[in-house]
Amino acid sequence: MWKQRGVMPMPLYKLTIKGEVIEVTQQARALQFRSWLGDLNALDPLAHTRCLEYIHGYLDTHTTATGRDIAVIGPGDTWRNVFIPLYDCLDYGGDPAEVHANAGKFLGLILWEAMLERADEWHFTQYPKNLESEDYFVTHYYSIPGHIHVKIAERQHQNLLNHNRTSPGVEELARRLTEKWRAR
């Protein structure tokens, strides 16, 4: 659900434990993002578009995501070829571990950008990558209708059945939750 004609992008949502819904519409770390994007465009003017297209393709077929889920092949640390320019554009001959860490941060900022472009609703949570020295966070994204509402609907469905009540089914319960969410 990416950049559909006539459909406005949805904000990202932060659902708090207190029941608050915080809408996020701004690019995270915009100055750093623009700086790294300039480096990427100087290396390969089409790399950014290819990264976004790959990310949106992934999000169109998954209900949860992290940058690692999208960019890394298998259980190791090998990046998909489409994302290698993120590393290459930041490699100025310095410490390879720092270049890799910065490329991962850059990937996270492009994923954030992609989320802001979407026409479907996503919730995010952030966890510190390293509690001792890290100011960036690992961000987990969840489709509100495709993941959160389905998980709630599964519990509602089971509760209805456990109380010998008729359930309209998980799909219908999830649809109702999404309808209620969008009407708020």
Secondary structure, DSSP 8 states (H G I E B T S, - for coil): -BS-TT-----EEEE-TTS-EEEE-S-TTHHHHHHHHHHHHHH-TTHHHHHHHHHHHHHHH-SEE-HHHHHEETTTTEE-GGGHHHHHTT-SSS-HHHHHHHHHHHHHHHHHHHHHHBSS-EEEEEEES-TTT--SEEEEEEEIIIIIHHHHHHHHHHHHHHTT-----HHHHHHHHHHHHHH-
